[in-house]
């Protein structure tokens, strides 16, 4: 299986790609000795970090291979050395593995490792280019870039043949070899394909003598300075698919108009004896458009370069490394990708769908914990200064077998600042002081005692700095007679004496506009100023043992994770993953 056996396999949902695969399986279209019937690939360019849109493609390609007992290749399209770095290769490999997938496959001779690079095929790509020249299907064009662009035409105007289109094959072949030998400067010549005699009049711009090789004197991460000509993506992609015997080459819809060249190139090379039929077929699906997100590599890089975010793995970023640091789980992302389905129609998926999948995955997994994010001191006047009473709460309310957590009740506690109002609003059931002859409110401190507010303290600026209460000793939760106290308010708290002080980062959506870059809008102007808030919180004492990447539900607040980078032993730093429910509005 292409997928790691420990990762979940979501329930199969029918879609047009599954229907195509199943029809091919039934017909035996790709039955070849020693090969699985379904071979897909994920072909990223190593020029940036993967984002949530790539996650959809990863889950689709690896998922189809998993579900139909096939394999999926991870292949880097490393044909543009000026923009590629080993850092990007490493993070892409890590992201694919983190999402729960593997390019390893159990074959007849043992485990096969299907990690590939387009640069693995540079010799074959070059040999096929020479064949296209000698067979009359390609020529070296010596126009300037401006002339080539002008002669290409546009969607309403046919293109014009290059004056070099009928260059003798022998001359084109020698020029191409001289290009390879480094005799020309960047842009001096380019190799173009001829798909038909009247290709420059084609309504499909991608068939107007597409460029297939260009000169680029740049150091390549894997091949060094061995090459100074590099193949174009539209040429490299179908040939790499065929060399790897891909059965279903799945792309996003922007490549739909590229498919005729894909088909022409492989058919032409098959006729030349390079490949056997059936050659791979390309199929397109709609890319992921997620609200409150931008996925353009250029725009994501701008956010990083201008230090609007704290790097590619900033928890506000839609990159896979950012989602991982935010606290997302691979299972939640897989669930999301399965739930949104696969279609050929573009549309928008609301961020709440992704967040809903995340909550659904985290709820049964995350142990509970108590955290006070905006602390206000609570003083229990009738409790001994040095006294302490043990309290208990379940690790998870729905799984008693997971045990309990213990924390002390002491004279001084921390509560949330909004759990006290000097003048209560209607329907407010938390702390408020005596008003006239009426006593102050009674509130149960969860898993502790019922208390009654008796007063409060202010500082010189009139800010409330402490609330005073009295407790009822016979009201402790879980003890006989505690049910005699009927109160509507029930709040969380931590002991001031033993609480863990911790940095908590309250992350929110990076943009306040659901479509921040649609219609040519300035996406920087749509940034959400409240996307990150850092608070000093107080947590129950056991949280000092939290490990990096460990996730919790902070009761009442949401789901949080110990930051995988900044947390240290005994001193975790927490990121808010998502709130407990979807109530998001732009502030």
Backbone torsions as a table, in degrees:
resi	resn	phi	psi	omega
1	UNK	NA	145.8	179.9
2	UNK	-76.0	-27.1	-176.5
3	UNK	-91.6	146.1	176.0
4	UNK	-58.1	135.7	-174.8
5	UNK	-66.6	-18.4	-178.9
6	UNK	-87.8	-10.5	180.0
7	UNK	-86.4	150.8	-174.1
8	UNK	-73.7	145.3	172.8
9	UNK	-105.7	104.4	-177.8
10	UNK	-61.8	156.6	176.9
11	UNK	-58.9	135.6	-175.4
12	UNK	-67.1	133.5	175.4
13	UNK	-117.2	127.3	-176.7
14	UNK	-66.1	142.5	172.3
15	UNK	-154.3	174.1	-172.4
16	UNK	-65.9	-29.3	178.9
17	UNK	-71.9	-40.4	176.0
18	UNK	-62.4	-38.2	178.8
19	UNK	-62.9	-39.5	178.2
20	UNK	-65.2	-46.6	-179.5
21	UNK	-61.5	-45.5	-177.9
22	UNK	-65.8	-35.6	176.4
23	UNK	-66.1	-40.7	177.8
24	UNK	-65.2	-39.3	178.3
25	UNK	-64.1	-42.3	-179.3
26	UNK	-65.2	-35.0	-178.3
27	UNK	-87.0	-8.9	-176.9
28	UNK	67.9	29.8	-174.7
29	UNK	-56.5	-40.5	-175.2
30	UNK	-115.5	35.0	177.9
31	UNK	-77.1	109.6	-179.0
32	UNK	-135.1	137.5	-175.9
33	UNK	-58.1	130.0	175.0
34	UNK	79.3	1.4	-177.8
35	UNK	-120.9	146.2	175.0
36	UNK	-68.6	156.8	-176.0
37	UNK	-75.3	-15.1	179.0
38	UNK	-130.3	120.3	175.5
39	UNK	-130.6	116.4	178.5
40	UNK	-113.8	178.7	178.2
41	UNK	-152.2	152.3	171.1
42	UNK	-117.1	114.5	-169.9
43	UNK	-113.5	69.7	-177.2
44	UNK	-75.0	154.2	169.4
45	UNK	-86.6	132.8	-178.9
46	UNK	-83.1	56.7	-177.9
47	UNK	-124.4	20.3	178.6
48	UNK	174.9	-175.5	-179.4
49	UNK	-94.0	144.6	177.5
50	UNK	-70.7	150.6	178.7
51	UNK	-127.0	-175.5	-174.1
52	UNK	-60.4	-30.0	176.3
53	UNK	-65.3	-39.6	175.9
54	UNK	-65.0	-33.1	179.8
55	UNK	-59.6	-37.0	177.6
56	UNK	-61.9	-43.8	179.8
57	UNK	-67.4	-39.8	177.8
58	UNK	-61.2	-50.3	-178.7
59	UNK	-62.5	-35.4	-179.3
60	UNK	-69.4	-52.0	-175.5
61	UNK	-68.8	-48.3	178.6
62	UNK	-70.0	-33.6	-179.3
63	UNK	-67.2	-42.1	177.3
64	UNK	-61.9	-43.2	178.5
65	UNK	-62.3	-42.0	179.0
66	UNK	-62.5	-46.0	-170.9
67	UNK	-76.9	-19.6	-179.6
68	UNK	-117.1	27.4	173.2
69	UNK	55.8	43.1	179.6
70	UNK	-115.4	-151.1	176.6
71	UNK	-144.8	157.1	178.7
72	UNK	-127.6	133.0	178.7
73	UNK	-94.3	143.4	166.6
74	UNK	-101.2	115.2	-177.1
75	UNK	-127.5	123.8	178.8
76	UNK	-86.2	126.9	175.2
77	UNK	-86.9	78.1	-173.7
78	UNK	-97.1	65.1	-177.2
79	UNK	-110.6	6.2	179.3
80	UNK	-129.3	79.9	-170.7
81	UNK	-62.7	-20.3	-178.5
82	UNK	-66.8	-22.2	-175.0
83	UNK	-117.2	4.8	-171.9
84	UNK	-107.7	143.0	-179.2
85	UNK	-140.2	152.7	177.8
86	UNK	-62.2	-31.4	178.0
87	UNK	-54.8	-41.2	-178.2
88	UNK	-71.8	-37.7	176.0
89	UNK	-58.9	-47.8	-176.2
90	UNK	-63.4	-43.7	-176.9
91	UNK	-71.7	-31.3	177.9
92	UNK	-67.4	-45.1	177.3
93	UNK	-59.1	-45.7	-179.3
94	UNK	-63.3	-39.7	-178.9
95	UNK	-66.0	-41.6	178.5
96	UNK	-61.9	-44.6	179.5
97	UNK	-65.5	-41.3	-179.2
98	UNK	-62.8	-36.4	179.3
99	UNK	-67.9	-9.7	174.1
100	UNK	105.8	15.5	-175.3
101	UNK	-118.7	160.5	-179.0
102	UNK	-140.1	142.7	174.4
103	UNK	-91.9	5.0	173.7
104	UNK	-80.7	145.3	-177.4
105	UNK	-140.3	134.2	178.1
106	UNK	-79.5	100.0	-179.0
107	UNK	-99.7	-179.4	-178.0
108	UNK	-60.9	-29.6	-178.0
109	UNK	-100.7	14.2	-177.6
110	UNK	113.4	-164.9	-177.5
111	UNK	-72.3	127.2	176.8
112	UNK	-104.1	138.3	-179.1
113	UNK	-106.1	109.7	-175.9
114	UNK	-103.5	58.5	169.7
115	UNK	-102.0	115.7	-173.6
116	UNK	-126.8	163.5	177.6
117	UNK	-135.0	141.6	174.4
118	UNK	-57.7	-32.4	179.8
119	UNK	-64.9	-18.1	173.5
120	UNK	-60.7	-24.4	-170.5
121	UNK	-109.6	13.5	-175.4
122	UNK	-57.3	-40.4	179.7
123	UNK	-64.0	-44.1	179.9
124	UNK	-68.3	-39.3	178.5
125	UNK	-61.8	-40.4	179.3
126	UNK	-66.4	-44.2	-179.3
127	UNK	-61.3	-39.0	179.5
128	UNK	-69.2	-33.5	177.1
129	UNK	-65.0	-41.5	177.0
130	UNK	-62.1	-39.6	177.6
131	UNK	-61.2	-45.2	-179.0
132	UNK	-60.2	-37.2	178.1
133	UNK	-65.3	-50.6	-176.0
134	UNK	-67.1	-27.1	179.1
135	UNK	-86.7	-1.0	177.7
136	UNK	85.5	16.2	-179.1
137	UNK	-103.5	5.5	179.6
138	UNK	-155.7	155.2	179.2
139	UNK	-150.2	156.0	175.3
140	UNK	-88.0	124.4	179.8
141	UNK	-102.2	132.6	-178.2
142	UNK	-112.7	16.7	175.2
143	UNK	-67.1	157.3	170.4
144	UNK	-70.9	162.2	179.6
145	UNK	-60.9	-38.2	-180.0
146	UNK	-66.6	-43.3	179.8
147	UNK	-66.1	-38.9	179.7
148	UNK	-62.9	-42.9	179.7
149	UNK	-64.8	-41.3	-179.4
150	UNK	-66.3	-39.7	-177.5
151	UNK	-78.2	-11.6	-179.4
152	UNK	-74.2	-22.2	-178.2
153	UNK	77.9	-163.9	177.8
154	UNK	-144.4	-169.5	-174.8
155	UNK	-64.4	-23.3	-179.8
156	UNK	-104.7	-5.6	-175.2
157	UNK	-130.4	125.6	177.8
158	UNK	-62.1	154.2	176.6
159	UNK	-81.9	171.6	177.8
160	UNK	-115.0	142.8	178.0
161	UNK	-61.5	140.6	173.3
162	UNK	-64.6	144.1	174.7
163	UNK	-63.6	-11.6	-179.9
164	UNK	-102.8	6.4	-174.0
165	UNK	-64.4	-32.7	-178.8
166	UNK	-99.5	20.3	176.0
167	UNK	-54.7	137.7	179.1
168	UNK	-55.0	142.5	-176.5
169	UNK	-58.2	-40.6	-178.4
170	UNK	-63.2	-37.6	179.3
171	UNK	-68.1	-43.8	177.2
172	UNK	-61.3	-41.0	-178.9
173	UNK	-64.0	-42.3	179.6
174	UNK	-67.4	-41.1	177.7
175	UNK	-61.8	-41.0	179.9
176	UNK	-63.7	-41.1	177.5
177	UNK	-65.6	-36.8	177.0
178	UNK	-68.6	-33.7	174.1
179	UNK	-60.3	-45.4	179.7
180	UNK	-63.7	-33.4	-178.0
181	UNK	-78.8	-3.2	176.0
182	UNK	83.8	23.7	-175.9
183	UNK	-84.8	-6.1	-176.0
184	UNK	-127.4	157.3	178.7
185	UNK	-82.1	163.1	176.7
186	UNK	-55.0	133.0	175.7
187	UNK	82.5	-4.2	-177.1
188	UNK	-71.0	-36.4	176.2
189	UNK	-139.8	162.8	175.8
190	UNK	-150.6	148.0	177.8
191	UNK	-97.4	129.2	-178.8
192	UNK	-123.7	149.8	178.6
193	UNK	-91.1	150.3	173.5
194	UNK	-115.5	102.4	-177.2
195	UNK	-82.4	-20.8	177.3
196	UNK	-166.2	168.5	-179.1
197	UNK	-63.6	-35.1	-177.0
198	UNK	-109.1	32.2	-175.7
199	UNK	-59.2	-33.3	-176.7
200	UNK	-69.9	-9.8	175.7
201	UNK	-99.2	1.4	-177.1
202	UNK	-62.8	138.4	174.8
203	UNK	-67.6	-17.8	176.5
204	UNK	-90.4	109.4	-176.2
205	UNK	-58.5	-27.3	-177.2
206	UNK	-71.0	-13.2	178.8
207	UNK	-98.3	-1.0	-178.7
208	UNK	-81.4	78.4	179.5
209	UNK	45.4	63.3	-175.7
210	UNK	-62.8	144.4	175.4
211	UNK	-68.8	136.9	178.6
212	UNK	-123.1	-17.1	174.0
213	UNK	-145.2	139.4	175.1
214	UNK	-133.1	158.5	178.4
215	UNK	-84.9	130.8	177.3
216	UNK	-151.2	105.4	178.8
217	UNK	-82.8	87.2	-177.8
218	UNK	-143.7	143.9	179.6
219	UNK	-74.0	130.3	-178.9
220	UNK	-98.9	138.1	-176.6
221	UNK	-57.6	-36.8	-174.9
222	UNK	-102.7	-35.1	-175.7
223	UNK	-103.5	0.6	177.5
224	UNK	64.0	-127.7	-178.8
225	UNK	-108.7	22.6	-178.1
226	UNK	-67.9	-26.4	-176.7
227	UNK	-125.2	144.1	170.4
228	UNK	-126.0	6.0	168.5
229	UNK	-121.5	141.6	-177.1
230	UNK	-133.4	140.6	-179.0
231	UNK	-74.6	151.0	177.5
232	UNK	-80.5	159.6	-176.4
233	UNK	-58.7	-46.1	-175.2
234	UNK	-64.8	-22.4	176.1
235	UNK	-86.7	-42.6	-174.7
236	UNK	-69.7	-42.1	-171.4
237	UNK	-59.6	-54.1	-179.0
238	UNK	-65.9	-37.0	179.8
239	UNK	-66.4	-41.9	177.3
240	UNK	-61.3	-41.9	176.8
241	UNK	-57.6	-45.9	-176.8
242	UNK	-68.4	-40.5	179.0
243	UNK	-62.3	-33.9	-179.8
244	UNK	-90.3	1.8	177.6
245	UNK	57.9	41.3	175.4
246	UNK	-63.9	138.7	178.2
247	UNK	-94.7	-38.8	-176.9
248	UNK	-132.3	107.4	-177.6
249	UNK	-95.5	106.2	-169.2
250	UNK	-105.5	123.4	-176.6
251	UNK	-128.6	169.0	174.0
252	UNK	-84.1	166.6	-168.4
253	UNK	-61.0	-23.8	-179.0
254	UNK	-65.3	-14.3	178.4
255	UNK	-95.3	5.8	-178.3
256	UNK	-60.7	-42.0	-179.5
257	UNK	-74.8	-9.8	177.4
258	UNK	-87.9	-14.7	-175.2
259	UNK	-60.4	-39.7	178.8
260	UNK	-57.1	-38.4	177.4
261	UNK	-70.3	-39.2	175.4
262	UNK	-53.9	-49.8	-177.8
263	UNK	-67.0	-43.1	-179.0
264	UNK	-62.2	-44.9	-176.1
265	UNK	-62.8	-47.1	-177.4
266	UNK	-69.4	-36.5	177.2
267	UNK	-64.8	-41.0	179.9
268	UNK	-65.4	-43.7	-179.9
269	UNK	-71.2	-30.8	175.5
270	UNK	-65.9	-40.8	176.7
271	UNK	-64.1	-29.2	178.0
272	UNK	-81.1	-0.4	176.0
273	UNK	90.5	8.8	-178.6
274	UNK	-81.5	-31.9	-176.4
275	UNK	-134.8	155.7	173.9
276	UNK	-102.2	150.6	174.8
277	UNK	-78.4	149.6	-2.0
278	UNK	-80.7	137.8	174.1
279	UNK	-83.2	166.2	-180.0
280	UNK	-59.3	154.5	173.7
281	UNK	-118.7	143.9	178.8
282	UNK	-99.2	138.5	177.0
283	UNK	-131.5	144.1	-175.5
284	UNK	-117.5	147.3	175.7
285	UNK	-135.5	164.4	-177.0
286	UNK	-74.5	138.2	177.8
287	UNK	-72.2	166.3	179.8
288	UNK	-84.6	122.0	171.5
289	UNK	-112.4	108.5	-174.9
290	UNK	-110.2	132.2	-178.7
291	UNK	-66.9	153.8	177.9
292	UNK	64.7	24.3	-175.2
293	UNK	-140.3	147.1	164.1
294	UNK	-116.8	141.7	-178.9
295	UNK	-123.3	4.7	174.9
296	UNK	-63.9	128.4	178.6
297	UNK	-58.9	-40.0	-179.4
298	UNK	-62.7	-41.8	-178.1
299	UNK	-73.6	-36.3	176.7
300	UNK	-65.2	-40.4	177.5
301	UNK	-63.6	-37.7	177.9
302	UNK	-61.0	-41.7	178.1
303	UNK	-60.2	-38.5	-179.9
304	UNK	-74.0	-49.8	-174.8
305	UNK	-63.6	-35.1	-179.6
306	UNK	-88.7	6.9	176.1
307	UNK	57.4	30.9	172.5
308	UNK	-70.6	-31.0	173.8
309	UNK	-121.0	169.6	-175.1
310	UNK	-96.2	48.4	177.3
311	UNK	104.6	175.4	-177.5
312	UNK	-64.0	-27.5	-178.7
313	UNK	-98.9	17.3	173.3
314	UNK	-56.2	132.1	-176.7
315	UNK	-62.9	-9.2	175.3
316	UNK	-88.2	-11.5	-176.1
317	UNK	-80.3	148.8	177.4
318	UNK	-84.9	8.6	175.5
319	UNK	-66.9	155.8	179.2
320	UNK	-64.2	-37.7	177.9
321	UNK	-67.4	-32.3	176.6
322	UNK	-70.4	-43.9	177.1
323	UNK	-61.9	-39.1	179.5
324	UNK	-63.9	-44.4	179.5
325	UNK	-69.4	-31.2	177.3
326	UNK	-63.0	-29.3	180.0
327	UNK	119.0	3.4	175.7
328	UNK	-60.7	152.5	177.5
329	UNK	-107.0	151.1	175.0
330	UNK	-58.3	-37.1	-178.7
331	UNK	-64.1	-38.2	178.9
332	UNK	-65.6	-40.2	-179.8
333	UNK	-69.1	-40.5	176.1
334	UNK	-62.4	-42.7	178.4
335	UNK	-60.7	-43.6	178.7
336	UNK	-60.4	-48.3	-177.7
337	UNK	-64.0	-35.2	177.1
338	UNK	-71.3	-38.5	-174.2
339	UNK	-71.3	-35.8	-177.3
340	UNK	-76.9	-16.8	174.3
341	UNK	77.2	-179.1	-178.2
342	UNK	-129.7	122.3	-179.2
343	UNK	-138.3	177.2	174.1
344	UNK	-106.5	11.3	-178.4
345	UNK	-111.4	128.0	177.2
346	UNK	-71.4	144.1	177.2
347	UNK	-167.5	174.3	-178.5
348	UNK	-106.9	136.3	173.8
349	UNK	-105.3	128.1	-177.8
350	UNK	-74.6	142.0	179.7
351	UNK	-54.8	-29.6	-179.3
352	UNK	-61.9	-25.5	177.5
353	UNK	-67.4	-44.7	177.1
354	UNK	-64.3	-44.1	-179.5
355	UNK	-66.2	-34.2	177.2
356	UNK	-64.6	-41.3	176.6
357	UNK	-63.2	-37.1	179.1
358	UNK	-65.0	-46.9	178.2
359	UNK	-61.5	-41.0	-178.9
360	UNK	-61.0	-37.5	-179.9
361	UNK	-77.2	-38.1	-174.3
362	UNK	-78.1	-32.2	-172.3
363	UNK	-53.7	-49.2	-179.7
364	UNK	-77.6	-16.1	-175.0
365	UNK	-92.0	-38.5	-166.9
366	UNK	-77.8	121.8	171.0
367	UNK	-63.9	153.8	-178.9
368	UNK	-89.6	154.0	177.8
369	UNK	-153.0	159.3	178.4
370	UNK	-106.7	131.0	178.5
371	UNK	-140.9	135.8	174.4
372	UNK	-107.5	112.8	-172.0
373	UNK	-88.6	-31.5	-180.0
374	UNK	-127.9	82.6	-164.7
375	UNK	-72.7	143.5	171.2
376	UNK	-134.6	133.7	-177.2
377	UNK	-71.4	134.9	174.4
378	UNK	-119.0	124.7	-178.2
379	UNK	-113.3	123.0	179.0
380	UNK	-92.2	97.8	-169.9
381	UNK	-61.1	-34.7	-175.4
382	UNK	-98.4	25.2	176.0
383	UNK	-115.6	136.9	-175.1
384	UNK	-58.9	141.3	-176.2
385	UNK	-60.1	-34.4	-178.0
386	UNK	-107.4	8.1	-179.1
387	UNK	-81.0	158.8	178.2
388	UNK	-154.6	136.2	177.5
389	UNK	-124.4	129.6	179.1
390	UNK	-73.4	136.6	175.3
391	UNK	-123.5	157.7	-178.1
392	UNK	-132.8	151.1	175.0
393	UNK	-146.9	147.1	-179.7
394	UNK	-67.3	146.3	174.1
395	UNK	-62.7	-38.7	174.9
396	UNK	-145.1	125.5	-173.5
397	UNK	-64.0	-22.0	-177.4
398	UNK	-99.8	-2.4	-178.2
399	UNK	-134.5	78.3	-176.6
400	UNK	-59.9	-23.9	-179.2
401	UNK	-66.7	-13.7	178.8
402	UNK	-80.5	-5.1	173.3
403	UNK	93.7	-167.0	-176.7
404	UNK	-127.2	162.3	173.5
405	UNK	-117.7	146.8	-174.9
406	UNK	-115.8	143.2	177.0
407	UNK	-156.0	152.2	-173.8
408	UNK	-91.4	150.5	170.2
409	UNK	-101.8	123.2	-176.8
410	UNK	-129.4	179.3	-176.3
411	UNK	-64.3	-40.6	-179.1
412	UNK	-109.9	130.1	-177.3
413	UNK	-128.3	166.4	169.6
414	UNK	-110.3	134.1	172.3
415	UNK	-128.1	169.5	176.8
416	UNK	-71.4	140.1	-178.0
417	UNK	-59.0	-33.5	-178.6
418	UNK	-83.0	9.5	173.2
419	UNK	-91.0	11.1	174.4
420	UNK	-137.8	136.0	172.9
421	UNK	-134.1	131.6	176.8
422	UNK	-63.5	-43.9	177.7
423	UNK	-121.6	101.7	-171.5
424	UNK	-68.9	142.8	173.0
425	UNK	-82.0	167.1	-179.2
426	UNK	-62.7	133.6	179.5
427	UNK	80.7	10.4	179.4
428	UNK	-87.8	120.7	-172.9
429	UNK	-114.3	12.9	178.5
430	UNK	-97.1	-154.0	-171.8
431	UNK	-74.8	134.1	165.4
432	UNK	-149.5	153.7	-171.5
433	UNK	-79.9	171.2	173.3
434	UNK	-56.6	139.4	179.3
435	UNK	-126.6	113.8	-175.6
436	UNK	63.5	-127.7	179.2
437	UNK	-87.8	-7.1	-177.4
438	UNK	-82.2	136.7	178.0
439	UNK	-68.6	166.4	175.3
440	UNK	-69.2	169.6	-176.1
441	UNK	-69.5	153.2	173.0
442	UNK	-104.8	134.7	-176.4
443	UNK	-138.6	139.4	173.1
444	UNK	-90.0	128.5	169.8
445	UNK	-82.8	114.7	-170.5
446	UNK	-50.0	130.2	179.4
447	UNK	66.8	9.1	178.6
448	UNK	-125.6	-125.9	-172.7
449	UNK	-113.9	159.7	166.9
450	UNK	-79.3	137.4	-177.8
451	UNK	-131.6	159.3	178.0
452	UNK	-128.0	131.1	-178.7
453	UNK	-72.1	130.5	-179.3
454	UNK	-118.7	-7.4	179.5
455	UNK	165.0	-173.9	-179.1
456	UNK	-159.0	162.8	179.3
457	UNK	-117.1	147.5	174.7
458	UNK	-124.1	156.1	174.1
459	UNK	-90.6	-173.7	-175.7
460	UNK	-64.0	-23.2	-179.8
461	UNK	-90.9	2.5	178.6
462	UNK	85.7	12.5	179.1
463	UNK	-88.4	135.2	177.9
464	UNK	-69.4	124.3	-177.9
465	UNK	-115.7	-12.2	177.9
466	UNK	-159.5	148.3	175.9
467	UNK	-118.1	135.9	179.0
468	UNK	-106.1	136.4	178.5
469	UNK	-138.3	165.7	167.5
470	UNK	-118.3	147.6	-179.7
471	UNK	-108.3	160.5	178.0
472	UNK	-108.1	108.5	-171.8
473	UNK	-57.2	-26.8	-178.0
474	UNK	-92.3	16.3	-175.7
475	UNK	-108.7	8.5	-175.5
476	UNK	-60.6	132.4	-178.8
477	UNK	-54.4	134.6	177.0
478	UNK	86.2	-2.2	179.7
479	UNK	-103.4	156.0	179.8
480	UNK	-57.7	132.8	177.6
481	UNK	90.4	-9.6	-178.1
482	UNK	-65.6	-24.9	-179.5
483	UNK	-74.3	-8.0	179.1
484	UNK	-69.6	-18.0	-179.2
485	UNK	-93.9	116.9	-179.5
486	UNK	-106.0	107.4	-179.7
487	UNK	-130.3	151.6	179.8
488	UNK	-92.7	-27.4	-179.1
489	UNK	-86.0	136.9	179.9
490	UNK	-148.1	110.0	-172.4
491	UNK	-126.4	163.6	178.5
492	UNK	-95.3	165.3	-173.5
493	UNK	-164.4	164.5	170.1
494	UNK	-140.3	154.2	178.7
495	UNK	-71.6	128.7	178.2
496	UNK	-65.5	-28.0	-176.3
497	UNK	-73.0	-31.1	-173.2
498	UNK	-120.9	-1.4	-174.8
499	UNK	-63.2	148.9	173.5
500	UNK	-89.6	120.9	174.7
501	UNK	-82.6	128.9	-174.3
502	UNK	-145.6	150.8	172.7
503	UNK	-80.2	129.6	177.9
504	UNK	-126.7	129.1	-179.1
505	UNK	-104.7	117.9	-177.9
506	UNK	-94.5	95.5	-178.8
507	UNK	-89.0	147.4	178.2
508	UNK	-138.2	-174.0	-179.6
509	UNK	-63.8	139.8	-175.0
510	UNK	-69.9	-28.4	-178.3
511	UNK	-122.2	147.2	178.4
512	UNK	-94.2	-10.6	177.8
513	UNK	-98.4	130.2	-178.5
514	UNK	-63.7	-24.3	177.0
515	UNK	-130.5	75.0	-167.7
516	UNK	-63.7	-24.1	-178.9
517	UNK	-121.1	16.7	-179.9
518	UNK	-75.1	148.2	174.9
519	UNK	63.3	28.0	178.0
520	UNK	75.9	14.8	-179.7
521	UNK	-67.1	153.5	173.9
522	UNK	-78.5	104.6	-174.0
523	UNK	-67.5	-25.2	178.1
524	UNK	-63.7	-34.7	179.1
525	UNK	-70.0	-13.0	-179.5
526	UNK	-97.2	6.9	-179.7
527	UNK	-61.2	140.4	178.9
528	UNK	-86.7	114.0	-178.2
529	UNK	-65.5	-15.7	-179.1
530	UNK	-104.1	23.5	-176.2
531	UNK	-72.8	-17.7	177.5
532	UNK	-146.7	128.2	174.1
533	UNK	-134.9	132.3	-179.8
534	UNK	-108.1	126.0	-179.8
535	UNK	-125.5	156.1	171.2
536	UNK	-98.2	114.4	-173.5
537	UNK	-111.9	166.6	175.0
538	UNK	-120.1	127.9	-174.8
539	UNK	-119.6	156.7	176.5
540	UNK	-57.7	147.9	-167.9
541	UNK	-59.7	-30.8	-178.2
542	UNK	-64.9	-14.6	-178.1
543	UNK	-71.9	-9.2	176.4
544	UNK	-64.9	-18.7	-179.1
545	UNK	-90.4	2.1	-178.6
546	UNK	-61.1	135.7	-179.2
547	UNK	-99.7	153.2	176.2
548	UNK	-52.5	138.0	-179.5
549	UNK	76.5	2.6	178.4
550	UNK	-82.1	132.2	-174.2
551	UNK	-106.8	145.5	-179.8
552	UNK	-139.5	158.0	163.5
553	UNK	-100.3	114.7	170.7
554	UNK	-79.6	109.5	-172.8
555	UNK	-53.9	131.1	179.7
556	UNK	84.5	-21.9	-173.5
557	UNK	-103.9	-37.9	-175.3
558	UNK	142.4	-164.9	-180.0
559	UNK	-102.7	137.5	-175.2
560	UNK	-134.4	156.8	178.8
561	UNK	-133.7	143.7	173.3
562	UNK	-72.3	120.1	-174.2
563	UNK	-55.2	131.1	-174.2
564	UNK	-74.8	-14.2	-178.6
565	UNK	-103.4	-48.1	-169.5
566	UNK	-95.3	-10.5	178.4
567	UNK	-73.9	140.7	175.6
568	UNK	-127.8	168.1	-176.9
569	UNK	-57.5	123.1	178.8
570	UNK	77.8	-3.5	-178.0
571	UNK	-139.0	71.6	179.7
572	UNK	-73.2	150.8	171.3
573	UNK	-115.3	133.2	-171.9
574	UNK	-112.4	141.4	172.8
575	UNK	-110.8	135.4	171.9
576	UNK	-74.3	124.1	178.0
577	UNK	-80.4	-54.2	-177.4
578	UNK	-163.2	152.1	177.4
579	UNK	-72.9	170.8	-176.7
580	UNK	-70.0	-28.1	178.8
581	UNK	-145.9	162.5	-178.4
582	UNK	-82.8	103.3	176.7
583	UNK	-135.6	30.7	-171.1
584	UNK	-74.2	131.8	169.2
585	UNK	-138.3	147.1	177.4
586	UNK	-65.5	132.8	-178.8
587	UNK	-97.7	NA	NA
